[in-house]
Amino acid sequence: MKTKNHDAIVLSSQTEKDAQRRFTELLKTAPLAEDELLANLGLFLTSKTLSRILFFHEMYRKIVNTHGIICEFGVRWGQTLSLLSALRGIYEPFNRHRKIVGFDTFAGFRGMAEEDGAACKCQDGSFSVTPGYEDYLNELLGLQEALNPISHLRKWELVKGDALETIPDYLRRHPETIISLAVFDFDIYKPTKAALEAIKPHLIKGSVLVFDELCDDIFPGETVALREVFDLNALRIQRLPITARVSYLVIE
Ligand SMILES: C[S@@+](CC[C@H](N)C(=O)[O-])C[C@H]1O[C@@H](n2cnc3c(N)ncnc32)[C@H](O)[C@@H]1O
């Protein structure tokens, strides 16, 4: 099933959807004291949403002793970037080199190709966000940093546009880049392949690559892209029992 306004895919059962709808209503009408709302957001986390947060916590722990920046390829509403920023605040608030950089069109998919198959019933523009969303997200990420030390040094960047151009361009502008954690969530073939090709020379032993759609029959393009850029036989692709679809590998 697709969401109404942004053409995103939801695989939940009807029972789950009914519960999620009620959760949303309860969130929007929360009778909590306003100045206690943020401290009580755990009320609205479910096993599904919490498991993803725990997964990224594990990934962050893996890279704490590895030098380099964090990139997310496919940001959308930016929850993962915000979580990673909070994790940086917990684990290494003084590490000014741990920049967090997110790449997205902020206008949905761009570059659907044959390799993406027909199962997802997506098109260019699917998984869009609301107009101007990147401004809202920039403010949120700024607040995340403001709550931690050395907040006068900006340590995040949102790079808007088609990944085929923006990633090589970013790396040209930042030849110093080493990537310690790369999160792949474009879902589709072309930008994923472009990202993998562009970042390969910037990876080191210990770099962690996270993928949201490997071995996924709804979004085959992500796996095809990985297979074309790296030798799958040489990769140890792992998962954690706490999450269903996210996987990761460590460059060895
Ligand atoms: C599934 S969403 C990302 C979800 C996000 N990582 C999260 O954790 O909520 C996929 C994103 O990839 C972006 N995208 C797809 N094709 C792109 C392209 N060619 N260049 C830049 N971004 C692209 C879309 O705009 C969309 O926001």
The ligand as an SDF file (V2000), in Angstrom:
LIG
                    3D

 27 29  0  0  0  0  0  0  0  0999 V2000
   13.2890    5.6370    1.5710 C   0  0  0  0  0  0  0  0  0  0  0  0
   13.6660    7.3190    1.4580 S   0  0  0  0  0  0  0  0  0  0  0  0
   14.9180    7.5540    2.6900 C   0  0  0  0  0  0  0  0  0  0  0  0
   14.4450    7.3160    4.1070 C   0  0  0  0  0  0  0  0  0  0  0  0
   15.3760    7.7710    5.2000 C   0  0  0  0  0  0  0  0  0  0  0  0
   16.7070    7.2310    5.0530 N   0  0  0  0  0  0  0  0  0  0  0  0
   14.8560    7.3750    6.5680 C   0  0  0  0  0  0  0  0  0  0  0  0
   15.5610    6.7030    7.3220 O   0  0  0  0  0  0  0  0  0  0  0  0
   13.7360    7.7580    6.8950 O   0  0  0  0  0  0  0  0  0  0  0  0
   14.5340    7.4140   -0.0620 C   0  0  0  0  0  0  0  0  0  0  0  0
   15.0520    8.7970   -0.3530 C   0  0  0  0  0  0  0  0  0  0  0  0
   15.9590    8.7440   -1.4720 O   0  0  0  0  0  0  0  0  0  0  0  0
   15.8610    9.9730   -2.1740 C   0  0  0  0  0  0  0  0  0  0  0  0
   16.3510    9.8140   -3.5580 N   0  0  0  0  0  0  0  0  0  0  0  0
   15.9430    8.9100   -4.4930 C   0  0  0  0  0  0  0  0  0  0  0  0
   16.5870    9.1130   -5.6620 N   0  0  0  0  0  0  0  0  0  0  0  0
   17.4720   10.1350   -5.4530 C   0  0  0  0  0  0  0  0  0  0  0  0
   18.4550   10.7800   -6.2680 C   0  0  0  0  0  0  0  0  0  0  0  0
   18.6620   10.4360   -7.5490 N   0  0  0  0  0  0  0  0  0  0  0  0
   19.1890   11.7700   -5.7160 N   0  0  0  0  0  0  0  0  0  0  0  0
   18.9920   12.1560   -4.4140 C   0  0  0  0  0  0  0  0  0  0  0  0
   18.0710   11.5840   -3.6050 N   0  0  0  0  0  0  0  0  0  0  0  0
   17.3120   10.5900   -4.1060 C   0  0  0  0  0  0  0  0  0  0  0  0
   14.3590   10.2990   -2.1120 C   0  0  0  0  0  0  0  0  0  0  0  0
   14.1220   11.6830   -2.2860 O   0  0  0  0  0  0  0  0  0  0  0  0
   13.9520    9.7890   -0.7280 C   0  0  0  0  0  0  0  0  0  0  0  0
   13.9130   10.8340    0.2210 O   0  0  0  0  0  0  0  0  0  0  0  0
  1  2  1  0
  2  3  1  0
  2 10  1  0
  3  4  1  0
  4  5  1  0
  5  6  1  0
  5  7  1  0
  7  8  2  0
  7  9  1  0
 10 11  1  0
 11 12  1  0
 11 26  1  0
 12 13  1  0
 13 14  1  0
 13 24  1  0
 14 15  1  0
 14 23  1  0
 15 16  2  0
 16 17  1  0
 17 18  1  0
 17 23  2  0
 18 19  1  0
 18 20  2  0
 20 21  1  0
 21 22  2  0
 22 23  1  0
 24 25  1  0
 24 26  1  0
 26 27  1  0
M  CHG  2   2   1   9  -1
M  END
$$$$
